[in-house]
Amino acid sequence: MILQAYSVECVVFRLETTHECLVPHYYHPSSQSALYGEAFEWNNQGQILKWHYEAVPAVQNAVLENNPFNAKRGDWDCARVSYSTVVKVPTEMHKFERLLGRNKFEIDIRKTLCVLGDIVLSSITLANVPFYHVVHVFSETRFNASGMHTTTQINYETPWYLYFCQRFTRNVAIKCFMHSIRSSKDQLCGPSVNNNDTASTFTLVPTI
């Protein structure tokens, strides 16, 4: 049997993290300052291209489109951003550069975020991602006396030629989005006291 080039396997997993949060809502989560600061830090202070920000009515927001986290009824404050940035293929995957023809790519990112009280929901779509094309990321963040608690679900499809290294590619995704969560934490709770801030708890949660 010949394995077709378009054969893929759907991958879904969740992360749960808790960070100390000394100053909740240091910046308002849906403000342009918070969203741009998060994008800039997540991108390791690299170039942000074609930045666009807009406030959107809750009824039209993408958070409610296929987001696995339940959004309770209420007056949600929502915003949407889109931008592009240039990423490099991880050095551990350099052997696949011949398939791609280059090691740098411009990816497109769209994020919709909604806030209601101490709950923040977001939906992120990354397009033109090397090897995976499209990655969907959903998250729910809650603030309470013990800190900032975030549950993140990551959905993507693994192409057939990467089946053998799924654990590695999952670890790359975890590292990437742990960095994203810390970037968000710095905007929503204030900058870290030191540059080695890590989640006080980190759990990989199996999905059904």
Order of alpha helices (4+ residues) and beta strands (2+ residues): beta-alpha-beta-beta-alpha-beta-beta-beta-beta-alpha-beta
